[in-house]
Amino acid sequence: MCLGVPGRIVGRDGEMGTADFDGLRREVCLSYTPEARPGDYVIVHVGFAISLLDEDEALRTLEVLRAIPGGLDEVSR
């Protein structure tokens, strides 16, 4: 099973950027979402931002993931 996790873009340098996943920051590739800017939420799958996401939906999804024991642990890998 694959899971895309919402992250908020906090920095961008060309096709690469930094996404914040509920306090954990990771480098992500933004080549599939060239319109993404700092402050936008994106769905990230295996290090690639694959789509933009509405902030309300992103926050609801993060809330669900937080409710699952260890739900956001995999983001750190």
C-alpha positions in Angstrom: 0.0 0.0 0.0 1.2 3.5 -0.8 0.5 6.6 1.1 0.8 10.2 0.2 1.3 12.5 3.1 0.4 16.2 3.2 3.2 18.6 3.8 3.5 22.4 3.7 6.2 23.8 1.5 8.5 26.1 3.6 11.2 26.7 1.0 11.9 26.2 -2.6 15.1 26.2 -4.8 14.3 25.3 -8.4 12.7 21.9 -8.6 13.6 21.0 -5.0 12.0 22.3 -1.9 11.5 21.7 1.8 8.2 20.4 3.2 7.1 20.5 6.8 5.2 17.4 7.9 3.7 18.4 11.3 7.1 19.7 12.5 9.4 17.3 10.7 11.1 18.8 7.6 12.3 16.9 4.6 13.6 17.7 1.2 11.1 17.0 -1.6 11.1 17.1 -5.4 8.7 19.6 -6.8 9.1 18.9 -10.5 5.6 17.4 -10.7 4.1 20.5 -9.0 5.9 23.4 -10.5 3.2 25.8 -9.3 3.8 24.9 -5.7 5.1 27.9 -3.6 6.0 28.3 0.1 2.9 28.1 2.2 1.2 25.7 -0.2 0.3 22.2 0.9 1.2 19.3 -1.3 0.7 15.5 -1.2 4.2 13.9 -1.0 4.8 10.3 -2.1 8.3 8.8 -1.8 9.9 12.2 -1.8 7.9 13.7 -4.7 5.2 16.3 -4.4 2.6 14.8 -6.7 -0.3 17.3 -6.3 -1.4 20.5 -4.6 -3.8 20.2 -1.7 -6.3 22.6 -0.1 -5.1 23.7 3.4 -8.4 22.5 5.1 -8.1 19.1 3.6 -4.4 18.9 4.5 -5.1 19.8 8.1 -7.9 17.2 8.3 -5.7 14.5 6.9 -2.9 15.4 9.3 -5.4 15.2 12.2 -6.4 11.7 11.2 -2.7 10.6 10.8 -1.9 12.0 14.3 -4.8 9.9 15.7 -3.2 6.7 14.5 -0.4 5.5 16.8 2.8 6.0 14.9 0.8 7.5 12.0 3.4 10.0 11.1 6.5 8.0 12.0 7.1 6.7 8.5 7.5 10.3 7.2 10.9 10.4 9.0 12.3 7.5 6.9 
